[in-house]
Amino acid sequence: MNLISEPTIPEKIQKMQERVRWKHPSILQRGIDQTSMVISDRLDDNPEFSFMVIGDSGTKSHYGHHPQRQVAELMLPHKDECRFVLHTGDVIYVVGSREYYPANFIEPYREFLVGGENPKRISYDRMTFNLPFLPVLGNHDYYDVPLMYRLFTGSTLQLRRLFRYKDFEIGWHGSNQGDAYARAFLDYMAAIASPEELQHHLDSHYTAKTHTGRCLRYEPGQFTRLPNRYYTFRYGGIDFFALDSNTFNTPSPIPATQAGDTNRRELQKRRQEIEQEELQILATCDKLNANIPSEAEQLDDLSAKLDQINEVKIDIEKQLASHETSTIDFEQLDWLRSRLIESWHTSEVRGRIIYFHHPPYVTEATKWNQAQTLAVRHRLRWVLEQVAETLGFLVKERPIVDLILNGHAHCLEYLRTVNTGYADSNINCIISGGSGRRPRRQRPEGAELLENFSNIPRKVADSRLYVGRNGFNLHKRLPYSCVRIDVQDGIPPKFIVRPLIAERLEQQWHSYEMEPFMI
């Protein structure tokens, strides 16, 4: 039995549309754009501002220490100087369940919430932020568990251990196809009972205006809901685009050729191998005692390996299940294309930042060669190519977007694409996915990222900074991280990146700020 299940892309899209009452007549009548919002803090015209980026954070305390809380404490001294926090996804592990929001989100980030001095009184679906907290969906925020597994995990720890996953963060509910995330962060208008209440809600909270019509007004301390699973906002002359990459990460179909058949057999063989590896790890876990500090650390490492195995299994399943008519969320991709074109034609916009969960470029050991990574890269490249073709000489020598922010890979990494021959050339990319879940190593192949073009390998990106798991045994370092980004005035904008690190070494915590760098 698979430990984790995932809804199909059409299910994800449909469910999320239902939750925000996508294109409801009352919304259309008012000319409301459900993909835009305005942050109403009276500071959004200042061209110099700062924000923080975290990701892959939503985990609980591990055997007496809480990495996510350590990162949150790194953020607190910067809170008053930053205008908002971007979250690159995987808000709650392992399956986005509502029952884990109190321990895995509300408690660690209590200072960012209204009423945070009493976090136990805050319901996950009634959160209000005193500083804008702007997430995107990660794959774990969509996950569920099979019914038969829930019957065991939801009852007692003893029954849970029948499945040999000790203290795994899976309970009764799962995400319910992303419903927990939607209730926590989106403007969940499906819960509004009457037409009169809906009209009052729209007239109270959709009062901001942009060139696309009325839109949601995000008011820190009062109303802090997001309009949709993907959305855009403008701040300090920078257009931000938040995407749901879970609906355009389907791998390309395996071709019905001899080479395709060989690839399919290799994937099936690999799946069997990692399932055997999983059984061996579980057997080792059974012999360890979490009450002994040294063995608790070992259990933590083995749990990280189990995480990786499940991710590899899911990626293999996606490849084996891919068909000639793989579902891709072209509605969202077309929206991004048109909004980027509009952004370039808007004189007051001086830069563009895109953030979403799955990184198109990464050198983390478990993510760099996943089929989903390549799928997201190709879909984004397709969009940027269309934008570049439409804009022509307007972009001159600048990249279409100034910065891409991602999570998914459990590390902090700065990459820059080279001349790829396409419109994704010379783009700065930062992965901030090391904010709570166990950090991972960089791939042994190194920092130079290659891609096959007609079976000819060509460099597409360089990794210029990697902060992740390193060392072994007593010298093992586990650096958890987030970043502060200071946006400078000018065209094109410059960004000062300030990595913030909380490192676990020899069962002790060490916090520090790395040398800032400008991009």
Stockholm file with secondary structure:
# STOCKHOLM 1.0

chainA/1-519         MNLISEPTIPEKIQKMQERVRWKHPSILQRGIDQTSMVISDRLDDNPEFSFMVIGDSGTKSHYGHHPQRQVAELMLPHKDECRFVLHTGDVIYVVGSREYYPANFIEPYREFLVGGENPKRISYDRMTFNLPFLPVLGNHDYYDVPLMYRLFTGSTLQLRRLFRYKDFEIGWHGSNQGDAYARAFLDYMAAIASPEELQHHLDSHYTAKTHTGRCLRYEPGQFTRLPNRYYTFRYGGIDFFALDSNTFNTPSPIPATQAGDTNRRELQKRRQEIEQEELQILATCDKLNANIPSEAEQLDDLSAKLDQINEVKIDIEKQLASHETSTIDFEQLDWLRSRLIESWHTSEVRGRIIYFHHPPYVTEATKWNQAQTLAVRHRLRWVLEQVAETLGFLVKERPIVDLILNGHAHCLEYLRTVNTGYADSNINCIISGGSGRRPRRQRPEGAELLENFSNIPRKVADSRLYVGRNGFNLHKRLPYSCVRIDVQDGIPPKFIVRPLIAERLEQQWHSYEMEPFMI
#=GR chainA/1-519 SS CCSCBCCCHHHHHHHHHHHTTTTCHHHHHTTEEEEEEEECSSCTTCSCEEEEEECSCCCCCBTTBCHHHHHHHHHGGGGGGCSEEEECSCCSTTTCCGGGHIIIIITTTGGGBTTTTSGGGCCGGGCCBSSCEEECCCGGGTCBCCHHHHHHHTTCHHHHHHTTCTTCSCCSCCCTTTHHHHHHHBCCGGGCCSHHHHHHHHHHHCCEEETTEEEEEEBTTTBCCBSSSSEEEEETTEEEEECCGGGSCCCCCCCSSHHHHHHHHHHHHHHHHHHHHHHHHHHHHHTCCTTSHHHHHHHHHHHHHHHHHHHHHHHHHHHHHCCTTCCCCHHHHHHHHHHHHHHHTCTTCCEEEEECSSCSSCCBTTTTTCHHHHHHHHHHHHHHHHHHHHHGGGGTTSCSCSEEEECSSSSEEEEEECCCSSTTTTCEEEEECCSSSCCCCBCTTCSEEEEEETTEEEEEEEEEEEECCBCCGGGCEEEEEEEEEEECSSSSCCEEEEEEEEEEETTEEEEEECCCEEC
#=GC SS_cons         CCSCBCCCHHHHHHHHHHHTTTTCHHHHHTTEEEEEEEECSSCTTCSCEEEEEECSCCCCCBTTBCHHHHHHHHHGGGGGGCSEEEECSCCSTTTCCGGGHIIIIITTTGGGBTTTTSGGGCCGGGCCBSSCEEECCCGGGTCBCCHHHHHHHTTCHHHHHHTTCTTCSCCSCCCTTTHHHHHHHBCCGGGCCSHHHHHHHHHHHCCEEETTEEEEEEBTTTBCCBSSSSEEEEETTEEEEECCGGGSCCCCCCCSSHHHHHHHHHHHHHHHHHHHHHHHHHHHHHTCCTTSHHHHHHHHHHHHHHHHHHHHHHHHHHHHHCCTTCCCCHHHHHHHHHHHHHHHTCTTCCEEEEECSSCSSCCBTTTTTCHHHHHHHHHHHHHHHHHHHHHGGGGTTSCSCSEEEECSSSSEEEEEECCCSSTTTTCEEEEECCSSSCCCCBCTTCSEEEEEETTEEEEEEEEEEEECCBCCGGGCEEEEEEEEEEECSSSSCCEEEEEEEEEEETTEEEEEECCCEEC
//
